[in-house]
């Protein structure tokens, strides 16, 4: 029996009694941990693949110790610039021992039938509740359309009333232009009269 788990940012294949190294975890040596993010579980040839997790599966582990990896040298260098930088890094880790792999527990037939009946009853209740809700929404949608039609009618009337105003404005413009054209004629007549009088 083995399982593939997702824990501490890593996906690892584990078996019962195996010791696995993970990044540093919180907890003291001797403490137990339960891991429930099981992605795949193989039990005596039967493979259960999670979507994304296998329901009901879990793994028990014990923290054995904490430690640090060997030092890694980080050296940065840029030529002709006088830039050199050297640093060391030691990664912390935790060693776990897998104690047990728990598989999914199948329900007895009586309990399975009871759960099926409960889900069927819930489905019927939701269908019955959805029917009046749809009727109410349809009635609400029909109401605003009528109100919108009523609001459109006065707009058309206002547009029809505005048309004569434009005609009166045009008439005023034509009368004003005729007055302007008539005024220069009178001035020219008076001007000619004055010249004739001065000539005499």
C-alpha positions in Angstrom: 0.0 0.0 0.0 1.3 3.4 -0.9 -0.1 7.0 -1.3 0.9 10.2 -3.0 0.4 13.2 -0.7 0.6 17.0 -1.1 2.2 18.4 2.0 4.4 21.4 2.7 4.5 22.4 -0.9 5.7 18.9 -2.1 4.1 15.9 -3.7 5.7 12.7 -2.3 5.1 9.0 -2.6 5.0 7.5 0.9 4.5 4.0 2.4 3.9 2.8 5.9 7.1 2.8 8.0 9.0 5.1 5.6 11.1 8.1 6.7 10.6 11.2 4.5 12.4 14.5 4.5 10.3 17.7 4.3 11.1 21.4 4.6 11.1 22.7 8.1 7.7 22.0 9.9 6.4 23.5 13.1 6.4 21.0 16.0 8.6 19.3 18.4 10.2 15.8 17.9 7.8 13.1 18.9 4.7 15.0 17.9 2.2 13.4 15.6 0.8 14.9 12.4 -2.2 14.0 10.3 -2.0 14.7 6.5 -5.3 14.7 4.7 -4.3 16.0 1.3 -4.0 12.5 -0.4 -3.9 12.8 -4.2 -3.7 9.1 -5.0 -4.1 5.9 -2.9 -3.2 2.3 -4.0 -4.5 -0.5 -1.8 -3.9 -4.1 -2.9 -4.0 -3.3 -6.6 -7.0 -1.0 -6.3 -6.0 2.6 -7.2 -8.1 5.5 -6.0 -7.4 8.8 -7.8 -8.6 12.0 -6.1 -10.5 14.8 -7.9 -8.4 16.5 -6.6 -8.3 14.7 -3.3 -9.3 11.1 -2.2 -12.2 11.6 0.2 -11.8 10.0 3.6 -8.1 9.1 3.2 -5.5 10.4 5.6 -2.0 9.6 6.8 -0.5 9.7 10.3 3.2 10.6 10.7 5.5 11.4 13.6 8.2 14.1 13.7 11.5 12.4 14.3 14.0 15.3 14.2 14.9 18.7 12.7 18.1 19.4 10.9 20.1 21.5 8.4 21.5 20.6 5.0 25.1 21.0 4.1 26.3 24.5 3.3 25.8 25.8 -0.2 28.1 28.7 -1.4 26.5 31.5 -3.3 29.2 33.6 -5.0 28.4 36.6 -7.2 31.1 38.2 -9.4 31.2 40.9 -12.1 34.4 41.3 -14.0 36.2 44.6 -14.3 33.8 46.2 -11.8 35.5 45.1 -8.5 32.2 43.4 -7.5 32.5 40.1 -5.5 30.0 38.8 -3.0 30.1 35.5 -1.2 27.4 34.0 1.0 26.5 30.6 2.5 23.1 29.0 2.9 21.9 26.0 4.9 18.4 24.7 4.3 16.3 23.6 7.3 14.4 20.3 7.1 12.3 17.9 9.2 12.3 14.1 9.1 8.9 12.4 9.4 8.1 8.7 9.8 4.9 7.5 8.2 2.9 5.5 10.8 -0.3 4.5 9.1 -2.2 5.1 5.9 -6.0 5.2 6.4 -8.2 4.4 3.4 -11.8 5.4 2.7 -14.4 3.6 4.8 -17.3 2.2 2.9 -20.8 2.8 4.4 -23.1 -0.1 5.2 -26.0 -0.7 2.7 -28.7 0.5 5.1 -26.9 3.9 5.6 -26.2 4.2 1.9 -29.9 3.8 1.2 -30.8 6.4 3.8 -28.4 8.9 2.4 -29.8 8.3 -1.1 -33.4 8.9 0.1 -32.3 12.1 1.9 -30.6 13.4 -1.3 -33.7 12.6 -3.4 -36.0 14.4 -0.9 -33.7 17.5 -1.0 -33.8 17.4 -4.8 -37.6 17.4 -4.9 -37.8 20.2 -2.4 -35.4 22.4 -4.4 -37.5 21.8 -7.6 -40.7 22.7 -5.8 -39.2 25.9 -4.4 -37.7 26.8 -7.8 -41.1 26.8 -9.6 -42.8 29.6 -7.6 -39.6 31.6 -7.7 -39.5 31.5 -11.5 -43.2 32.6 -11.7 -42.4 35.6 -9.4 -39.4 36.6 -11.4 -41.5 36.4 -14.6 -44.1 38.7 -13.1 -41.5 41.2 -11.9 -40.0 41.3 -15.4 -43.4 41.9 -17.0 -44.1 44.9 -14.7 -41.2 47.1 -15.5 -41.8 46.7 -19.3 -45.3 48.2 -18.9 -43.9 51.1 -16.9 -41.2 51.6 -19.5 -43.9 51.8 -22.3 -45.8 54.5 -20.3 -42.7 56.5 -19.8 -41.9 56.4 -23.6 -45.3 57.9 -24.5 -44.8 61.4 -23.0 -41.4 61.6 -24.7 -43.0 61.3 -28.1 -45.6 63.9 -27.3 -42.9 66.3 -26.1 -41.0 65.8 -29.3 -44.1 66.7 -31.4 -44.6 69.8 -29.3 -41.0 70.9 -29.9 -41.5 70.9 -33.7 -43.6 74.1 -33.9 -41.1 76.0 -31.7 -38.4 75.4 -34.3 -40.8 76.7 -37.0 -41.4 79.9 -35.0 -37.7 80.4 -34.5 -37.2 80.1 -38.3 -39.9 82.6 -38.9 -38.2 85.1 -36.5 -34.9 84.6 -38.4 -36.6 85.4 -41.7 -38.3 88.5 -40.4 -35.0 89.7 -38.9 -33.2 89.2 -42.3 -35.9 91.2 -44.1 -35.6 94.1 -41.7 -31.8 94.1 -42.1 -32.1 94.2 -45.9 -34.7 96.9 -45.8 -32.6 99.2 -43.5 -29.7 99.7 -45.9 -32.1 100.8 -48.7 -33.4 103.7 -46.6 -29.9 104.7 -45.7 -28.9 104.8 -49.3 -31.9 106.8 -50.2 -31.1 109.4 -47.5 -27.5 109.4 -48.7 -28.5 110.1 -52.3 -30.9 112.8 -51.1 -28.2 114.6 -49.2 -25.8 114.5 -52.2 -28.4 115.9 -54.5 -29.2 118.7 -52.1 -25.6 119.5 -51.7 -25.2 119.6 -55.5 -28.0 122.1 -56.0 
